[in-house]
């Protein structure tokens, strides 16, 4: 898995690659489940990516994954939208972790 960054090519391997791919899989499932919502549930901080429709996001995510999965495929030119697509699975993880922390804090407060 190779990704061109400002610091050079980035290669994901082993556990790091598995984490990224698993996160992407769950993030895409969530994206599909929430595609009819007016507001996106997962925000990357990039307005253009965040307001893109489902199909546009899938194309961008596919471009990122193709480059990350196959060194033969040239990495896309870096842009804010491509960077947001690459960040999307981490934004999803962050959202889910924040939800879990909030639920846990809420349940602890209710038992006190």
C-alpha positions as CSV (number, residue, x, y, z in Angstrom):
1,X,0.0,0.0,0.0
2,X,1.6,3.2,-1.1
3,X,0.5,6.8,-0.7
4,X,2.4,9.9,-1.8
5,X,2.7,12.5,1.0
6,X,4.6,15.7,1.4
7,X,7.2,13.7,3.3
8,X,7.5,11.0,0.6
9,X,5.8,7.8,-0.3
10,X,3.9,6.2,2.6
11,X,3.5,2.4,2.7
12,X,0.9,0.7,4.9
13,X,1.8,-2.8,5.9
14,X,0.7,-5.4,8.4
15,X,-1.5,-4.3,11.3
16,X,-1.5,-0.7,10.1
17,X,-2.9,-1.8,6.7
18,X,-5.4,-4.1,8.3
19,X,-6.6,-1.3,10.6
20,X,-7.0,1.1,7.7
21,X,-8.9,-1.4,5.5
22,X,-11.2,-2.6,8.3
23,X,-11.9,1.0,9.2
24,X,-12.7,1.8,5.6
25,X,-15.0,-1.1,5.3
26,X,-17.0,-0.1,8.4
27,X,-17.0,3.6,7.3
28,X,-18.4,2.7,3.9
29,X,-21.1,0.5,5.5
30,X,-22.0,3.5,7.6
31,X,-22.0,5.8,4.6
32,X,-24.3,3.5,2.8
33,X,-26.6,3.1,5.8
34,X,-26.9,6.9,6.3
35,X,-27.0,8.0,2.6
36,X,-30.5,9.3,2.9
37,X,-29.7,11.7,5.7
38,X,-29.7,15.4,4.9
39,X,-26.5,16.0,6.9
40,X,-23.4,13.7,6.7
41,X,-22.9,11.8,9.9
42,X,-19.1,11.5,9.4
43,X,-17.3,14.8,8.9
44,X,-13.7,15.0,7.7
45,X,-13.4,18.8,8.0
46,X,-13.2,19.2,4.2
47,X,-16.4,20.9,3.1
48,X,-16.2,19.7,-0.5
49,X,-15.8,16.0,0.5
50,X,-18.4,16.3,3.3
51,X,-21.1,17.7,1.1
52,X,-20.4,15.3,-1.8
53,X,-23.2,12.8,-2.5
54,X,-22.8,9.1,-1.8
55,X,-21.7,8.2,-5.3
56,X,-19.0,10.9,-5.4
57,X,-17.6,9.8,-2.1
58,X,-17.5,6.2,-3.2
59,X,-15.5,7.2,-6.3
60,X,-13.0,9.2,-4.2
61,X,-12.7,6.4,-1.6
62,X,-12.1,3.9,-4.4
63,X,-9.3,6.1,-5.9
64,X,-7.6,6.2,-2.5
65,X,-8.0,2.5,-1.8
66,X,-6.8,1.5,-5.3
67,X,-3.6,3.5,-4.8
68,X,-3.2,2.1,-1.2
69,X,-3.8,-1.5,-2.2
70,X,-1.7,-1.7,-5.4
71,X,1.7,-0.1,-5.8
72,X,1.3,-0.4,-9.5
73,X,-1.5,2.1,-9.4
74,X,-0.1,5.6,-9.2
75,X,-1.2,7.6,-6.2
76,X,-3.7,10.4,-7.1
77,X,-2.5,14.0,-7.0
78,X,-2.8,15.3,-3.5
79,X,-5.7,17.7,-2.9
80,X,-7.9,18.6,0.0
81,X,-10.6,16.3,-1.3
82,X,-8.3,13.3,-1.8
83,X,-6.8,13.9,1.6
84,X,-10.3,14.0,3.1
85,X,-11.2,10.7,1.4
86,X,-8.0,9.1,2.7
87,X,-8.9,10.5,6.2
88,X,-12.5,9.3,6.0
89,X,-12.1,6.0,7.8
90,X,-10.2,7.7,10.7
91,X,-13.0,10.3,10.9
92,X,-15.5,7.4,11.2
93,X,-13.4,5.8,13.9
94,X,-13.1,9.0,15.8
95,X,-16.9,9.5,15.6
96,X,-17.6,6.0,16.9
97,X,-15.1,6.3,19.7
98,X,-16.5,9.7,20.8
99,X,-20.0,8.0,20.7
100,X,-18.8,5.2,22.9
101,X,-17.1,7.6,25.4
102,X,-20.2,9.7,25.6
103,X,-22.4,6.7,26.1
104,X,-20.1,5.3,28.8
105,X,-19.9,8.7,30.6
106,X,-23.7,9.0,30.4
107,X,-24.2,5.5,31.9
108,X,-21.7,6.1,34.7
109,X,-23.4,9.4,35.6
110,X,-26.8,7.6,35.7
111,X,-25.6,5.0,38.1
112,X,-24.1,7.5,40.5
